[in-house]
Amino acid sequence: MSQRLINSVERESLKPELPYFEIGDTVDVHCRILEGDKERIQIFSGLVIAKAGSGTRATFTVRRIVQGEGVERKFPVHSPRIAKIEVKRSGVARRAKLYYLRDRVGKAVRLKERRVNAEKRDRYAESARAKHAKRLHGE
């Protein structure tokens, strides 16, 4: 009984439209930033090195290099602070977490680009969206 109640409350805070992205993809995360009474959008772009959790607790970690220093940031997928997520490039990843990239420098950080025909990628993304919609509507 209580789990059903929790699920129904969580369902309301899930984002209806999410782009499909995987580990190894290069993304631009558009974050809403409040400065006093003004709101602006700041873009954090980098490589998705991890995804964790499910439902409202789902998060993903993005890593980028700023002035020779690695910067990682964890984002809740369904946060209202995230305006949108844009997938810039898809990379080949053979692991669930790419933490080994923390020890790499320069060109060694680059991943091979995933070359999948658009039809296959769209079909896979559509099935992922369908699963999300199913979770969203509690079916």
C-alpha positions as CSV (number, residue, x, y, z in Angstrom):
1,M,0.0,0.0,0.0
2,S,2.6,2.5,1.0
3,Q,4.9,1.7,-2.0
4,R,1.9,2.4,-4.3
5,L,1.4,5.8,-2.6
6,I,5.1,6.7,-3.0
7,N,5.1,5.7,-6.6
8,S,2.1,7.8,-7.4
9,V,3.7,10.9,-5.7
10,E,7.0,10.3,-7.5
11,R,5.2,9.9,-10.8
12,E,4.1,13.5,-10.7
13,S,7.7,14.8,-10.5
14,L,9.1,12.7,-13.4
15,K,9.8,14.7,-16.6
16,P,7.5,13.6,-19.5
17,E,10.1,14.1,-22.3
18,L,13.7,12.9,-21.8
19,P,16.3,12.6,-24.5
20,Y,17.9,9.2,-24.9
21,F,21.5,9.2,-23.9
22,E,24.0,6.5,-22.8
23,I,27.3,6.2,-21.0
24,G,30.0,7.5,-23.3
25,D,27.9,10.2,-24.9
26,T,29.0,13.8,-25.0
27,V,26.1,16.0,-23.8
28,D,25.3,19.6,-23.1
29,V,23.3,20.0,-19.9
30,H,21.4,23.3,-19.8
31,C,21.2,24.3,-16.1
32,R,18.9,27.0,-14.7
33,I,20.9,29.3,-12.4
34,L,19.3,31.8,-10.0
35,E,21.3,35.0,-9.4
36,G,19.4,37.2,-7.1
37,D,16.0,37.7,-8.8
38,K,17.3,36.8,-12.3
39,E,17.4,33.4,-13.8
40,R,19.8,32.4,-16.6
41,I,20.8,29.2,-18.3
42,Q,24.4,27.9,-18.1
43,I,25.6,25.0,-20.3
44,F,27.8,22.3,-18.8
45,S,29.1,20.1,-21.6
46,G,31.1,16.9,-21.1
47,L,31.2,13.2,-21.3
48,V,28.6,11.0,-19.4
49,I,30.7,8.7,-17.3
50,A,28.0,7.2,-15.1
51,K,24.3,6.7,-14.7
52,A,22.7,5.6,-11.5
53,G,19.3,5.1,-9.8
54,S,15.9,4.9,-11.2
55,G,12.7,6.9,-11.1
56,T,13.0,10.3,-9.4
57,R,16.4,9.3,-7.9
58,A,18.0,8.7,-11.3
59,T,21.3,10.7,-11.7
60,F,24.0,10.9,-14.3
61,T,27.6,12.1,-14.0
62,V,29.2,14.4,-16.6
63,R,33.0,15.0,-16.7
64,R,34.9,17.6,-18.6
65,I,38.3,19.2,-18.5
66,V,38.6,22.8,-17.5
67,Q,42.1,24.5,-17.7
68,G,43.8,21.1,-17.5
69,E,41.7,20.0,-14.4
70,G,39.0,17.4,-14.5
71,V,35.6,18.6,-13.3
72,E,32.7,16.2,-12.6
73,R,29.2,17.1,-11.9
74,K,26.3,14.9,-10.9
75,F,22.8,15.8,-12.2
76,P,19.4,14.5,-11.2
77,V,17.7,13.5,-14.4
78,H,14.3,14.8,-13.4
79,S,15.4,18.0,-11.7
80,P,13.5,21.1,-12.5
81,R,16.9,22.9,-12.5
82,I,17.8,21.1,-15.8
83,A,16.2,22.9,-18.7
84,K,17.3,20.4,-21.3
85,I,19.9,17.8,-22.2
86,E,21.3,17.8,-25.7
87,V,23.3,14.8,-27.0
88,K,26.2,16.1,-29.1
89,R,28.1,12.9,-29.9
90,S,27.7,9.2,-29.1
91,G,30.8,7.3,-28.0
92,V,31.4,3.5,-27.8
93,A,31.5,2.4,-24.2
94,R,32.0,-1.3,-23.2
95,R,31.5,-0.6,-19.5
96,A,28.6,0.7,-17.3
97,K,30.9,3.2,-15.6
98,L,33.8,5.1,-17.2
99,Y,35.7,6.0,-14.0
100,Y,38.9,4.8,-15.6
101,L,38.9,8.0,-17.7
102,R,39.8,10.0,-14.6
103,D,43.4,8.7,-14.8
104,R,43.7,9.5,-18.5
105,V,45.0,12.8,-20.0
106,G,44.7,14.4,-23.5
107,K,43.8,12.2,-26.5
108,A,43.6,9.1,-24.3
109,V,40.3,10.4,-22.9
110,R,38.6,10.3,-26.3
111,L,36.2,7.5,-27.1
112,K,35.5,6.1,-30.5
113,E,32.3,7.5,-32.1
114,R,29.4,5.1,-32.1
115,R,28.2,4.7,-35.7
116,V,24.8,3.2,-35.6
117,N,22.3,3.7,-38.4
118,A,19.8,6.3,-37.5
119,E,16.8,4.0,-37.9
120,K,18.2,1.5,-35.3
121,R,19.1,4.2,-32.9
122,D,15.6,5.8,-33.2
123,R,13.9,2.5,-32.7
124,Y,16.0,1.8,-29.5
125,A,15.3,5.4,-28.2
126,E,11.6,4.9,-28.9
127,S,11.5,1.7,-26.8
128,A,13.4,3.5,-24.0
129,R,10.8,6.3,-24.1
130,A,8.0,3.8,-24.1
131,K,9.5,2.2,-20.9
132,H,9.7,5.7,-19.4
133,A,6.1,6.5,-20.3
134,K,5.0,3.2,-18.8
135,R,6.7,4.1,-15.6
136,L,5.3,7.6,-15.7
137,H,1.7,6.5,-16.1
138,G,2.1,3.6,-13.7
139,E,1.1,0.8,-16.0
